[in-house]
Amino acid sequence: MRSEQTRRKFIVNSSKIVATIVGLLTFGKYFLIAQTKTNTMVKKTIVKYGNNNNILVVYDSQFGSTAEIAKFIGENLSISNQKVDVKRINEVVDLSIYNHIIIGSAIQYDKWMTEAKDFIVKNETELSTKSVSFFLVCLVLSKKTDKATLKAKNYANSIKDLVPKIKVNNFGKFAGVLNYSKMSFGQRILAKVIFAIIGVKEGDYRDWNSIKKWSKNIEF
């Protein structure tokens, strides 16, 4: 009798464990997207040079690496005697004061982050009257292969297809950062499974020289 109860208890506990794992894998996607702002928010206006600025670098970033790239682009443009604002998308109020706008986002699930996509779609008509460049940040480019380059190019094309009225002068494609310490427990579990499958190890894959070269060659 006792052995039968023990066996039943073991079956129940095993079922709970399996259900928990399935639940994590099913809903982990939503944990990964819904990052808490307090852990990832970079200072609001990262860098600002002078008044009546002519160039805007605007970005969306979940864990901060894209924000750092946006700031770096802004700093390089300012060295060339350009006046630059660097802002998170949710800070942007008025585009009319800018002639040149650079928009960037991390790639999540093969797409730009939602706020970035919504921003360009909402402002497509106004952006079509300005000089515009885009950039994306993804871990696919941590691998220096033709396949990775093609995948990043496809990301870029799908983004441009969202806003056919906008002429995109330049489209930067940069590798990002994989840092599990910035993720919640649920995010870490899911991310480790995903990146183990695709063969990406934790690390900073950003090529600052490449980003600098791109920013210096932006067509205005």
Summary of the structure (lengths in Angstrom):
residues: 220
radius of gyration: 21.1
end to end distance: 81.3
largest distance: 84.3
contacts: 666
relative contact order: 0.14
helix: 52%
strand: 20%
